[in-house]
């Protein structure tokens, strides 16, 4: 895999014992809103920066680190709902299974990755 110009970290997947309480801490600390909830995970933020809190009883660890790059070539790239093409790399035994996801963003994200419009109402 060859990459050209890392644009930045745009996502992280954390394995945690209690996604609900961890979500409250992240929302309080960074002001991130809930993008979506599933049975085993909560996604905070949006396509520019997201945090996935995935249930993993008995351990807490960083599972994936997502980097945005200007150009990605030479690897088999999968199209994904974030509007990118990506390649994944396992980062060796020292990092306990951490996966690095390198993504070239080429199109708008799917609706599941767009923040929901807030209803207009009283202030």
DSSP file (Angstrom, degrees, kcal/mol; ACC not computed):
  #  RESIDUE AA STRUCTURE BP1 BP2  ACC     N-H-->O    O-->H-N    N-H-->O    O-->H-N    TCO  KAPPA ALPHA  PHI   PSI    X-CA   Y-CA   Z-CA
    1    1 A X              0   0    0      0, 0.0     2,-0.4     0, 0.0    73,-0.2   0.000 360.0 360.0 360.0 133.8    0.0    0.0    0.0
    2    2 A X  E     -A   73   0A   0     71,-3.3    71,-2.8     2,-0.0     2,-0.3  -0.975 360.0-170.8-119.4 134.1    1.3    3.4   -0.9
    3    3 A X  E     -A   72   0A   0     -2,-0.4     2,-0.5    69,-0.2    69,-0.2  -0.904  11.4-151.1-122.0 153.5   -0.2    6.6    0.6
    4    4 A X  E     -A   71   0A   0     67,-2.3    67,-1.4    -2,-0.3    66,-1.3  -0.982  67.2 -14.6-125.6 120.8    0.4   10.2   -0.3
    5    5 A X  E     -     0   0A   0     -2,-0.5    65,-2.5    64,-0.2     2,-0.5   0.948  66.7-127.1  57.8 100.9    0.0   12.9    2.4
    6    6 A X  E     -A   69   0A   0     63,-0.2    63,-0.3     1,-0.2    -1,-0.1  -0.638  19.7-167.9 -72.5 123.9   -1.7   11.9    5.6
    7    7 A X  E     -     0   0A   0     61,-2.9     2,-0.2    -2,-0.5    62,-0.2   0.750  51.3 -80.4 -87.3 -26.4   -4.5   14.4    6.2
    8    8 A X  E     -A   68   0A   0     60,-1.4    60,-3.2     0, 0.0     2,-0.4  -0.800  50.6 -57.1 149.7 171.0   -5.2   13.4    9.8
    9    9 A X  E     +A   67   0A   0     -2,-0.2    58,-0.2    58,-0.2     3,-0.1  -0.686  45.2 171.5 -76.8 128.2   -6.9   10.9   12.1
   10   10 A X  E     +     0   0A   0     56,-2.3    40,-1.5    -2,-0.4     2,-0.3   0.382  58.2  14.1-122.0   3.9  -10.6   10.9   11.4
   11   11 A X  E     -Ab  66  50A   0     55,-1.2    55,-3.0    38,-0.2     2,-0.3  -0.957  48.8-165.6-171.2 156.2  -11.7    8.0   13.5
   12   12 A X  E     -Ab  65  51A   0     38,-1.5    40,-2.5    -2,-0.3     2,-0.5  -0.994  12.2-149.9-145.1 140.5  -11.0    5.6   16.3
   13   13 A X  E     -Ab  64  52A   0     51,-2.5    50,-3.0    -2,-0.3    51,-1.5  -0.962  17.9-168.5-112.7 122.0  -12.7    2.4   17.4
   14   14 A X  E     -Ab  62  53A   0     38,-3.3    40,-3.2    -2,-0.5     2,-0.6  -0.918  15.8-144.3-112.3 134.6  -12.5    1.6   21.1
   15   15 A X  E     +Ab  61  54A   0     46,-3.4    46,-2.1    -2,-0.4     2,-0.3  -0.877  34.4 167.2 -94.1 123.5  -13.4   -1.7   22.7
   16   16 A X  E     - b   0  55A   0     38,-2.8    40,-2.6    -2,-0.6     3,-0.3  -0.915  44.9-127.8-136.8 158.9  -14.9   -1.0   26.2
   17   17 A X  S    S+     0   0    0     -2,-0.3     2,-0.4     1,-0.3    40,-0.1   0.863 103.8  27.4 -74.9 -36.3  -16.9   -2.8   28.8
   18   18 A X     >  -     0   0    0      1,-0.1     4,-2.2    38,-0.1    -1,-0.3  -0.805  61.7-178.0-132.0  90.7  -19.7   -0.3   29.0
   19   19 A X  H  > S+     0   0    0     -2,-0.4     4,-2.5    -3,-0.3     5,-0.2   0.837  82.5  58.7 -58.0 -34.1  -20.4    1.8   25.8
   20   20 A X  H  > S+     0   0    0      2,-0.2     4,-1.9     1,-0.2    -1,-0.2   0.953 110.9  38.6 -62.5 -50.6  -23.1    3.8   27.5
   21   21 A X  H  > S+     0   0    0      1,-0.2     4,-1.8     2,-0.2    -1,-0.2   0.885 117.0  51.3 -69.6 -36.1  -21.0    5.2   30.3
   22   22 A X  H  X S+     0   0    0     -4,-2.2     4,-2.3     1,-0.2    -1,-0.2   0.887 107.5  54.4 -65.9 -37.7  -18.0    5.6   28.0
   23   23 A X  H  X S+     0   0    0     -4,-2.5     4,-2.8    -5,-0.2     5,-0.2   0.908 105.5  52.3 -61.2 -43.1  -20.3    7.5   25.6
   24   24 A X  H  X S+     0   0    0     -4,-1.9     4,-2.3     1,-0.2    -1,-0.2   0.908 109.8  49.6 -60.2 -41.5  -21.3    9.9   28.3
   25   25 A X  H  X S+     0   0    0     -4,-1.8     4,-2.5     2,-0.2    -2,-0.2   0.928 113.3  44.8 -64.4 -44.8  -17.7   10.6   29.2
   26   26 A X  H  X S+     0   0    0     -4,-2.3     4,-2.8     2,-0.2     6,-0.6   0.902 113.8  49.9 -65.8 -41.8  -16.7   11.3   25.5
   27   27 A X  H  X S+     0   0    0     -4,-2.8     4,-1.8     1,-0.2    -1,-0.2   0.910 114.1  45.2 -64.5 -41.1  -19.8   13.5   24.9
   28   28 A X  H  < S+     0   0    0     -4,-2.3    -2,-0.2    -5,-0.2    -1,-0.2   0.917 118.1  42.8 -66.9 -43.4  -19.1   15.5   28.0
   29   29 A X  H  < S+     0   0    0     -4,-2.5    -2,-0.2    -5,-0.2    -3,-0.2   0.892 132.5  17.7 -72.6 -40.6  -15.4   15.9   27.3
   30   30 A X  H  < S-     0   0    0     -4,-2.8    -3,-0.2    -5,-0.2    -2,-0.2   0.495  93.9-121.9-114.8  -6.6  -15.5   16.7   23.6
   31   31 A X     <  +     0   0    0     -4,-1.8     2,-0.2    -5,-0.4    -4,-0.2   0.730  53.2 161.1  71.6  20.8  -19.1   17.7   22.9
   32   32 A X        -     0   0    0     -6,-0.6    -1,-0.2    12,-0.0     2,-0.2  -0.521  30.5-138.6 -75.2 141.2  -19.6   14.9   20.4
   33   33 A X        -     0   0    0     -2,-0.2    12,-2.7     1,-0.1     2,-0.5  -0.626  26.4 -95.7 -96.7 160.9  -23.2   13.9   19.6
   34   34 A X  E     -C   44   0A   0     10,-0.2    10,-0.3    -2,-0.2     3,-0.1  -0.638  35.2-177.4 -75.8 121.3  -24.5   10.4   19.1
   35   35 A X  E     -     0   0A   0      8,-3.1     2,-0.3    -2,-0.5     9,-0.2   0.872  66.5 -21.0 -84.9 -44.5  -24.6    9.6   15.4
   36   36 A X  E     -C   43   0A   0      7,-1.5     7,-2.9    77,-0.1     2,-0.4  -0.982  54.4-143.1-162.6 157.0  -26.1    6.1   15.9
   37   37 A X  E     +C   42   0A   0     -2,-0.3     2,-0.3     5,-0.2     5,-0.2  -0.969  18.0 175.0-123.7 139.3  -26.7    3.4   18.4
   38   38 A X        -     0   0    0      3,-3.0     3,-0.4    -2,-0.4    -2,-0.0  -0.826  48.9 -92.0-130.9 174.4  -26.6   -0.4   17.8
   39   39 A X  S    S+     0   0    0     -2,-0.3     3,-0.1     1,-0.2    -1,-0.0   0.875 123.3  23.1 -57.2 -40.8  -26.9   -3.2   20.2
   40   40 A X  S    S+     0   0    0      1,-0.1    15,-3.3   -21,-0.0     2,-0.3   0.395 124.5  37.4-110.3   2.0  -23.1   -3.6   20.7
   41   41 A X  E     - D   0  54A   0     -3,-0.4    -3,-3.0    13,-0.2     2,-0.4  -0.998  52.2-151.9-155.0 156.9  -21.8   -0.1   19.8
   42   42 A X  E     -CD  37  53A   0     11,-1.8    11,-3.0    -2,-0.3     2,-0.5  -0.996  16.3-152.5-126.7 133.2  -22.4    3.6   19.9
   43   43 A X  E     -CD  36  52A   0     -7,-2.9    -8,-3.1    -2,-0.4    -7,-1.5  -0.935  13.0-169.5-110.3 126.2  -21.0    5.9   17.3
   44   44 A X  E     +CD  34  51A   0      7,-2.9     7,-2.0    -2,-0.5     2,-0.4  -0.822  51.0  10.0-110.4 150.9  -20.2    9.5   18.3
   45   45 A X  E    S- D   0  50A   0    -12,-2.7     5,-0.3    -2,-0.3     2,-0.2  -0.698  83.2 -95.8  92.9-133.9  -19.3   12.4   16.0
   46   46 A X        -     0   0    0      3,-2.3    68,-0.1    -2,-0.4     3,-0.1  -0.860  52.1 -54.3-167.6-163.3  -19.6   12.2   12.2
   47   47 A X  S    S+     0   0    0     66,-0.7     3,-0.2    -2,-0.2    67,-0.1   0.790 126.6  54.1 -68.1 -27.2  -17.6   11.5    9.0
   48   48 A X  S    S-     0   0    0      1,-0.3     2,-0.3   -37,-0.0    -1,-0.2   0.906 131.8  -0.6 -74.0 -39.9  -14.9   14.1    9.7
   49   49 A X  S    S+     0   0    0     -3,-0.1    -3,-2.3     2,-0.0     2,-0.3  -0.928  77.2 171.8-149.6 125.2  -14.1   12.7   13.2
   50   50 A X  E     -bD  11  45A   0    -40,-1.5   -38,-1.5    -2,-0.3     2,-0.4  -0.947  20.1-156.8-134.3 154.7  -15.9    9.7   14.8
   51   51 A X  E     -bD  12  44A   0     -7,-2.0    -7,-2.9    -2,-0.3     2,-0.6  -0.995   9.7-160.2-129.2 123.8  -15.5    7.5   17.8
   52   52 A X  E     -bD  13  43A   0    -40,-2.5   -38,-3.3    -2,-0.4     2,-0.7  -0.927   2.0-161.7-104.4 123.6  -17.0    4.0   17.9
   53   53 A X  E     -bD  14  42A   0    -11,-3.0   -11,-1.8    -2,-0.6     2,-0.4  -0.905  15.6-172.8-106.3 105.6  -17.4    2.6   21.4
   54   54 A X  E     -bD  15  41A   0    -40,-3.2   -38,-2.8    -2,-0.7   -13,-0.2  -0.846  26.4-113.1-108.3 132.9  -17.8   -1.2   20.9
   55   55 A X  E     +b   16   0A   0    -15,-3.3   -38,-0.2    -2,-0.4     2,-0.2  -0.423  42.7 159.6 -66.1 129.1  -18.7   -3.6   23.7
   56   56 A X    >   -     0   0    0    -40,-2.6     3,-1.7     3,-0.2   -38,-0.1  -0.669  33.6-139.0-148.6  87.5  -15.9   -6.0   24.6
   57   57 A X  T 3  S+     0   0    0      1,-0.2   -40,-0.1    -2,-0.2     3,-0.1  -0.149  81.3  17.3 -53.8 137.0  -16.5   -7.4   28.2
   58   58 A X  T 3  S+     0   0    0      1,-0.1     2,-0.3     0, 0.0    -1,-0.2   0.397 116.3  60.2  87.4  -3.1  -13.4   -7.7   30.3
   59   59 A X    <   -     0   0    0     -3,-1.7     2,-0.4     2,-0.1    -3,-0.2  -0.999  54.5-154.8-153.9 156.1  -11.1   -5.3   28.4
   60   60 A X        +     0   0    0     -2,-0.3     2,-0.3   -44,-0.2   -44,-0.2  -0.999  36.3 140.0-129.0 129.3  -10.6   -1.8   27.2
   61   61 A X  E     -A   15   0A   0    -46,-2.1   -46,-3.4    -2,-0.4     2,-0.6  -0.992  56.3-101.0-161.8 156.4   -8.4   -1.2   24.1
   62   62 A X  E     +A   14   0A   0     -2,-0.3   -48,-0.2   -48,-0.2     3,-0.1  -0.782  37.9 177.3 -80.0 123.7   -8.0    0.8   21.0
   63   63 A X  E     +     0   0A   0    -50,-3.0    36,-2.6    -2,-0.6     2,-0.3   0.813  60.8  13.7 -98.7 -38.5   -9.1   -1.6   18.2
   64   64 A X  E     -Ae  13  99A   0    -51,-1.5   -51,-2.5    34,-0.2     2,-0.4  -0.996  53.2-160.6-142.4 144.6   -8.8    0.5   15.1
   65   65 A X  E     -Ae  12 100A   0     34,-2.2    36,-2.7    -2,-0.3     2,-0.5  -0.998  17.0-153.7-122.6 125.7   -7.3    3.8   14.1
   66   66 A X  E     -Ae  11 101A   0    -55,-3.0   -56,-2.3    -2,-0.4   -55,-1.2  -0.885  10.0-170.1-106.9 124.5   -8.6    5.5   10.9
   67   67 A X  E     -Ae   9 102A   0     34,-2.9    36,-2.9    -2,-0.5     2,-0.5  -0.909  14.8-142.4-111.8 138.9   -6.4    7.8    8.9
   68   68 A X  E     -Ae   8 103A   0    -60,-3.2   -61,-2.9    -2,-0.4   -60,-1.4  -0.859  25.1-175.1 -96.0 134.1   -7.6   10.1    6.1
   69   69 A X  E     -Ae   6 104A   0     34,-2.5    36,-0.6    -2,-0.5   -63,-0.2  -0.896  33.5-128.4-128.2 158.0   -5.0   10.4    3.2
   70   70 A X  E    S+     0   0A   0    -65,-2.5     2,-0.3   -66,-1.3   -65,-0.2   0.893  93.4   7.7 -71.4 -39.5   -4.9   12.4    0.1
   71   71 A X  E     -A    4   0A   0    -67,-1.4   -67,-2.3   -66,-0.2     2,-0.4  -0.998  60.2-168.3-148.5 140.2   -4.2    9.4   -2.2
   72   72 A X  E     +A    3   0A   0     -2,-0.3     2,-0.3   -69,-0.2   -69,-0.2  -0.995  21.6 154.5-131.0 126.1   -4.1    5.6   -1.7
   73   73 A X  E     +A    2   0A   0    -71,-2.8   -71,-3.3    -2,-0.4     3,-0.1  -0.948  44.7  42.1-145.4 166.3   -2.7    3.2   -4.3
   74   74 A X  S    S+     0   0    0     -2,-0.3     2,-0.3   -73,-0.2    -1,-0.1   0.447  92.0  89.6  80.7   0.5   -1.2   -0.2   -4.7
   75   75 A X  S    S-     0   0    0    -73,-0.2     2,-0.6   -74,-0.0    -1,-0.2  -0.885  89.3 -96.5-125.2 157.7   -3.5   -2.0   -2.2
   76   76 A X        -     0   0    0     -2,-0.3     2,-0.4    -3,-0.1    -3,-0.0  -0.646  50.1-157.8 -71.5 122.7   -6.8   -3.7   -2.7
   77   77 A X        -     0   0    0     -2,-0.6     2,-0.4    10,-0.1    10,-0.2  -0.876   8.5-151.2-112.3 134.9   -9.2   -1.0   -1.7
   78   78 A X  E     -F   86   0A   0      8,-2.5     8,-2.4    -2,-0.4     2,-0.3  -0.837  18.9-124.6-102.0 139.0  -12.7   -1.5   -0.5
   79   79 A X  E     -F   85   0A   0     -2,-0.4     2,-0.3     6,-0.2     6,-0.2  -0.620  36.7-170.1 -76.7 140.3  -15.5    1.1   -1.0
   80   80 A X  E >>  -F   84   0A   0      4,-2.3     3,-1.7    -2,-0.3     4,-0.5  -0.873  36.9-105.3-134.5 166.8  -17.1    2.1    2.3
   81   81 A X  T 34 S+     0   0    0      1,-0.3    29,-3.2    -2,-0.3    32,-0.2   0.572 109.8  72.7 -70.7  -7.9  -20.1    4.0    3.6
   82   82 A X  T 34 S-     0   0    0     27,-0.2    -1,-0.3     2,-0.1    27,-0.2   0.471 119.3-103.5 -81.6  -0.1  -17.9    6.9    4.7
   83   83 A X  T <4 S+     0   0    0     -3,-1.7    23,-2.7     1,-0.3    24,-2.4   0.745  85.3 104.5  87.3  25.4  -17.4    7.8    1.0
   84   84 A X  E  <  -FG  80 105A   0     -4,-0.5    -4,-2.3    21,-0.3     2,-0.4  -0.765  69.0-122.5-130.8 174.6  -14.0    6.4    0.7
   85   85 A X  E     -FG  79 104A   0     19,-2.2    19,-2.8    -2,-0.3     2,-0.3  -0.977  42.3-177.8-113.0 134.1  -11.8    3.7   -0.5
   86   86 A X  E     -FG  78 103A   0     -8,-2.4    -8,-2.5    -2,-0.4     2,-0.4  -0.911  25.3-158.8-136.4 161.2   -9.8    2.1    2.2
   87   87 A X  E     - G   0 102A   0     15,-2.0    15,-2.8    -2,-0.3     2,-0.4  -0.987  18.1-144.7-132.8 143.9   -7.2   -0.6    3.0
   88   88 A X  E     - G   0 101A   0     -2,-0.4     2,-0.4    13,-0.2    13,-0.2  -0.872  12.5-172.0-113.5 144.2   -6.7   -2.2    6.4
   89   89 A X  E     - G   0 100A   0     11,-2.3    11,-3.1    -2,-0.4     2,-0.4  -0.999  21.4-134.3-135.2 130.1   -3.4   -3.3    7.9
   90   90 A X  E     - G   0  99A   0     -2,-0.4     2,-0.4     9,-0.2     9,-0.2  -0.701  21.2-141.0 -79.5 135.5   -2.9   -5.3   11.1
   91   91 A X        -     0   0    0      7,-2.7     4,-0.5    -2,-0.4     7,-0.2  -0.261  43.1 -91.1-100.9  47.9   -0.1   -3.6   13.1
   92   92 A X    > > -     0   0    0     -2,-0.4     5,-0.9     1,-0.2     3,-0.9   0.257  44.8 -72.1  76.2 165.3    1.9   -6.5   14.5
   93   93 A X  G > 5S+     0   0    0      1,-0.2     3,-1.4     2,-0.2    -1,-0.2   0.753 120.4  67.1 -70.8 -26.0    1.8   -8.5   17.7
   94   94 A X  G 3 5S+     0   0    0      1,-0.3    -1,-0.2     2,-0.1    -2,-0.1   0.783 100.2  51.2 -65.5 -25.9    3.2   -5.7   19.9
   95   95 A X  G X 5S-     0   0    0     -3,-0.9     3,-1.2    -4,-0.5    -1,-0.3   0.171 109.9-121.1-101.0  17.8    0.0   -3.7   19.4
   96   96 A X  T < 5S-     0   0    0     -3,-1.4    -3,-0.2     1,-0.3    -2,-0.1   0.837  75.0 -41.4  51.0  46.6   -2.3   -6.5   20.3
   97   97 A X  T 3 <S+     0   0    0     -5,-0.9    -1,-0.3     1,-0.2    -4,-0.1   0.607  84.3 166.5  84.1  11.5   -4.3   -6.7   17.1
   98   98 A X    <   -     0   0    0     -3,-1.2    -7,-2.7    -6,-0.3     2,-0.4  -0.402  23.7-148.8 -60.6 132.7   -4.7   -3.0   16.5
   99   99 A X  E     -eG  64  90A   0    -36,-2.6   -34,-2.2    -9,-0.2     2,-0.6  -0.895   3.3-150.1-106.7 136.4   -5.9   -2.4   12.9
  100  100 A X  E     -eG  65  89A   0    -11,-3.1   -11,-2.3    -2,-0.4     2,-0.6  -0.925   9.6-162.2-102.5 122.6   -4.9    0.7   10.9
  101  101 A X  E     -eG  66  88A   0    -36,-2.7   -34,-2.9    -2,-0.6     2,-0.5  -0.936   2.7-164.2-107.6 118.0   -7.6    1.7    8.4
  102  102 A X  E     -eG  67  87A   0    -15,-2.8   -15,-2.0    -2,-0.6     2,-0.4  -0.909  13.2-172.6-105.9 123.1   -6.2    4.1    5.7
  103  103 A X  E     -eG  68  86A   0    -36,-2.9   -34,-2.5    -2,-0.5     2,-0.7  -0.961  23.4-159.0-128.4 128.6   -8.9    5.9    3.8
  104  104 A X  E     -eG  69  85A   0    -19,-2.8   -19,-2.2    -2,-0.4     2,-0.6  -0.927  25.8-140.3 -97.3 116.7   -9.0    8.1    0.7
  105  105 A X  E     + G   0  84A   0     -2,-0.7   -21,-0.3   -36,-0.6   -22,-0.1  -0.688  37.3 155.9 -83.1 121.0  -12.2   10.1    0.8
  106  106 A X        +     0   0    0    -23,-2.7     2,-0.3    -2,-0.6   -22,-0.2   0.496  57.6  21.7-124.7  -8.9  -13.6   10.3   -2.7
  107  107 A X  S    S-     0   0    0    -24,-2.4    -1,-0.2   -25,-0.1     2,-0.0  -0.949  91.0 -74.4-152.5 166.9  -17.4   10.9   -2.3
  108  108 A X        -     0   0    0     -2,-0.3   -25,-0.1     1,-0.1    -2,-0.1  -0.338  58.6-101.3 -63.8 151.2  -19.9   12.1    0.2
  109  109 A X        -     0   0    0    -27,-0.2   -27,-0.2     1,-0.1    -1,-0.1  -0.315  39.7 -98.1 -70.6 158.0  -20.7    9.8    3.1
  110  110 A X    >   -     0   0    0    -29,-3.2     3,-2.1     1,-0.1     4,-0.3  -0.272  41.9 -98.3 -67.9 163.0  -23.8    7.6    3.0
  111  111 A X  G >  S+     0   0    0      1,-0.3     3,-1.4     2,-0.2    -1,-0.1   0.795 121.5  65.6 -56.0 -29.6  -26.8    8.9    5.0
  112  112 A X  G 3  S+     0   0    0      1,-0.3    -1,-0.3   -31,-0.1     4,-0.1   0.707 104.5  46.1 -67.4 -16.8  -25.9    6.6    8.0
  113  113 A X  G <  S+     0   0    0     -3,-2.1   -66,-0.7   -32,-0.2     2,-0.5   0.312  93.3  93.7-106.7   7.1  -22.7    8.6    8.4
  114  114 A X  S <  S-     0   0    0     -3,-1.4     3,-0.1    -4,-0.3   -68,-0.1  -0.852  84.2-110.0 -99.7 134.1  -24.3   12.1    8.2
  115  115 A X        -     0   0    0     -2,-0.5     2,-0.2     1,-0.1   -80,-0.1  -0.317  38.4-110.0 -58.6 141.5  -25.4   13.8   11.4
  116  116 A X        -     0   0    0    -81,-0.1     2,-0.2     1,-0.1    -1,-0.1  -0.490  33.6-105.7 -73.4 142.4  -29.1   14.0   11.8
  117  117 A X        -     0   0    0     -2,-0.2     2,-0.3     1,-0.1    -1,-0.1  -0.467  35.4-121.9 -66.8 136.2  -30.7   17.4   11.4
  118  118 A X        -     0   0    0     -2,-0.2    -1,-0.1     1,-0.1     2,-0.1  -0.633  29.4-109.5 -80.7 135.7  -31.8   18.8   14.8
  119  119 A X        -     0   0    0     -2,-0.3     2,-0.3     1,-0.1    -1,-0.1  -0.370  31.4-115.4 -64.9 141.7  -35.5   19.6   15.0
  120  120 A X        +     0   0    0     -2,-0.1     2,-0.3    -3,-0.0    -1,-0.1  -0.584  60.1 124.4 -76.5 137.7  -36.3   23.3   15.2
  121  121 A X        -     0   0    0     -2,-0.3     2,-0.0     1,-0.1    -3,-0.0  -0.858  56.2 -26.5-165.8-160.9  -37.8   24.2   18.5
  122  122 A X              0   0    0     -2,-0.3    -1,-0.1     1,-0.1     0, 0.0  -0.345 360.0 360.0 -69.3 150.9  -37.7   26.4   21.6
  123  123 A X              0   0    0     -3,-0.0    -1,-0.1    -2,-0.0    -3,-0.0   0.391 360.0 360.0 -99.4 360.0  -34.4   27.7   22.7
